[in-house]
C-alpha cells in the first residue's frame, strides 16, 4: 500500500476521502492539527511552547512540526502506508519531508490533487455541516452526504454545527490563499512524477475508485 498526500482546495473533499480510504484500508490518518493538539496535553517543554503558539494564533516552528511528524510516521502502524493531512504546505517543507523519508527509508508514495472548480466548492461550503464530537462531515446539498436525520450525526447522534469560517467571504480568502500557496507545491510534485489529478466533482464512489487504483499502482 502506498502512502498518500492529498492536496485540495477548501471543500475539495480531502476530509471525506481520507476517512473513506483510512477506514477501508486501515491506514492511519495523520493530521498535523490533531498531532499538535495531542502534544499540548503532555507535560514537557515542547508542549508548553506549542500550546502558547496555538492559543495566540501563531504558527508553530517547522523544526517542531518535523520532529512530531518523524516520530509519528516511525510508528509500526505506518509501515504499510498512511495519509498525511495538512503537510507539507510549502516547497521548503516538501524538501525537508523528502529528506526525512530518506532517513527513515520510507517511500513518498503518491500525491493526489482533488481538483474542483471554485464555484462548485463554494456551493459545497454553503451546505456543509460537521459533527463537533467525532468530526464527521456532511452536506445538505449532496444526497450521498446528507445525515439520515436532519442536523444529527449518523455516527454519534450529536447535533451538527456549521463552522464559523464556512461563509462566502471567508471562503474567498481561503481559496485565494490556497491558490497562492499550493500551486508551487503542485508543480514540485508534478516534476517528481508522483502527482495524480482526480476530478473531485465526480461521485464519491467514482473518486474513491480512482484513488484506490492509484494507491494499488494499477
C-alpha positions in Angstrom: 0.0 0.0 0.0 1.2 3.5 -0.9 1.2 6.5 1.4 -0.9 9.5 0.3 -0.7 13.2 0.5 -3.9 14.8 -0.5 -3.9 18.3 -2.0 -7.3 20.1 -2.4 -8.9 23.5 -2.1 -11.3 24.1 0.8 -14.3 21.8 0.4 -12.4 19.8 -2.2 -13.2 16.5 -0.5 -9.9 15.9 1.4 -11.6 15.0 4.7 -14.2 12.9 3.0 -11.8 10.7 1.1 -9.3 10.5 3.8 -11.9 9.0 6.0 -13.1 6.5 3.4 -9.6 5.3 2.4 -8.4 5.1 6.0 -11.4 3.1 7.1 -11.3 0.7 4.2 -7.5 0.0 4.2 -6.9 0.5 8.0 -4.4 3.3 7.2 -3.7 5.9 9.9 -4.9 9.4 9.1 -2.1 11.7 10.3 -3.5 15.2 10.8 -1.0 17.9 11.8 -3.6 19.7 13.7 -4.5 16.7 15.7 -0.9 15.9 16.4 -0.4 19.4 17.7 -3.5 19.3 19.9 -2.4 15.9 21.3 1.1 17.3 22.2 -0.4 20.2 24.1 -1.7 17.7 26.7 1.8 16.5 27.6 3.8 17.9 30.4 7.0 18.8 28.6 8.8 21.9 27.2 7.7 21.4 23.6 4.1 21.0 24.7 4.2 24.3 26.6 5.6 26.1 23.6 3.1 24.6 21.1 0.2 25.4 23.4 1.3 29.0 23.7 1.7 29.4 19.9 -1.7 27.8 19.2 -3.5 29.9 21.9 -2.0 33.1 20.5 -2.9 32.1 16.9 0.8 31.9 15.8 2.4 29.3 13.7 4.5 26.5 15.3 8.1 26.5 14.0 8.8 23.9 11.3 11.5 22.2 13.4 8.9 21.1 15.9 6.5 20.0 13.2 9.2 17.9 11.6 10.1 16.3 14.9 6.5 15.4 15.6 5.8 14.0 12.1 9.0 12.0 12.1 8.0 10.4 15.5 4.5 9.6 14.2 5.4 8.0 10.9 8.1 5.9 12.6 5.4 4.0 14.5 4.5 0.5 13.4 1.0 1.3 12.2 2.5 3.5 9.4 4.6 0.7 8.0 2.0 -0.1 5.3 1.2 3.4 4.4 -0.7 6.4 5.8 -2.5 9.5 4.8 -0.7 12.8 5.7 -3.1 15.8 6.1 -2.0 19.4 6.5 1.6 18.9 5.5 3.6 19.9 3.5 2.3 23.3 2.8 5.4 24.8 1.0 8.3 23.8 -1.1 10.8 24.0 1.8 8.6 21.7 3.9 8.3 19.3 0.9 12.0 19.2 0.6 12.6 18.6 4.3 9.9 15.9 4.2 11.8 14.2 1.4 14.9 14.2 3.5 13.0 12.8 6.5 11.7 9.9 4.4 15.2 9.1 3.1 16.5 9.0 6.7 13.6 6.6 7.7 14.0 4.6 4.5 10.3 5.2 3.6 8.8 5.9 0.2 7.0 9.1 -0.6 4.0 7.2 -2.1 1.7 9.4 -4.2 0.3 12.9 -4.1 -3.3 13.2 -5.2 -4.8 16.5 -6.3 -8.5 16.6 -5.8 -9.4 19.2 -8.4 -12.7 21.1 -8.3 -13.9 24.5 -9.8 -14.1 27.3 -7.3 -17.8 27.8 -7.8 -18.6 24.2 -7.1 -16.5 24.2 -4.0 -18.2 27.4 -2.8 -21.6 25.6 -3.1 -20.3 22.7 -1.0 -19.2 25.1 1.7 -22.7 26.6 1.8 -24.2 23.2 2.6 -21.5 21.8 4.8 -22.2 20.7 8.4 -19.9 18.8 10.7 -20.0 16.9 14.0 -18.3 18.7 16.8 -17.7 15.4 18.6 -16.4 12.9 16.1 -15.6 15.3 13.2 -17.7 13.6 10.5 -18.6 15.9 7.7 -22.0 16.1 6.0 -23.5 18.2 3.2 -27.2 19.0 2.9 -26.9 19.7 -0.9 -25.4 16.3 -1.6 -27.8 13.3 -1.3 -24.9 10.8 -0.6 -23.6 13.1 2.2 -26.8 14.1 4.0 -27.3 12.9 7.5 -30.0 10.3 8.0 -31.7 12.7 10.5 -31.7 16.4 9.9 -28.8 18.0 11.8 -27.9 14.8 13.7 -24.7 12.9 13.3 -25.2 9.3 12.0 -22.2 8.1 14.0 -22.6 9.5 17.5 -26.0 11.3 17.5 -24.5 14.7 18.3 -26.1 17.9 16.9 -24.3 19.0 13.8 -22.9 22.5 13.5 -21.7 24.9 10.8 -18.1 26.1 11.0 -17.8 29.8 11.6 -15.5 30.2 8.5 -17.9 28.4 6.2 -19.2 31.5 4.6 -18.8 33.2 1.2 -16.3 35.9 2.4 -14.1 33.6 4.3 -14.2 31.0 1.5 -13.0 33.6 -1.0 -10.0 34.4 1.2 -9.2 30.7 1.9 -9.5 29.8 -1.7 -7.2 32.6 -2.9 -4.6 31.6 -0.2 -4.8 28.0 -1.4 -4.1 29.0 -5.0 -1.2 31.3 -4.0 0.5 28.8 -1.6 -0.3 25.5 -3.2 0.4 25.9 -6.9 4.2 25.8 -6.4 3.7 22.6 -4.4 1.7 21.1 -7.2 4.4 21.9 -9.7 7.0 20.4 -7.3 5.3 17.0 -7.1 4.4 17.1 -10.8 8.1 17.4 -11.6 8.8 14.4 -9.4 6.2 12.4 -11.3 4.3 11.5 -8.2 1.3 13.8 -8.8 -2.1 12.4 -9.8 -5.1 14.6 -10.5 -8.7 13.5 -9.9 -11.9 15.4 -10.8 -13.5 15.9 -7.3 -16.9 16.8 -8.9 -17.4 13.1 -9.8 -19.5 10.9 -7.5 -18.0 9.8 -4.2 -17.9 6.2 -5.5 -16.1 7.1 -8.7 -13.5 9.3 -6.9 -12.9 6.6 -4.4 -12.4 4.0 -7.1 -9.8 6.2 -8.9 -7.9 6.8 -5.6 -7.8 3.1 -5.0 -6.4 2.4 -8.4 -3.6 4.9 -7.7 -2.6 3.5 -4.3 -2.7 0.0 -5.6 -0.5 1.0 -8.5 -2.9 -0.2 -11.2 
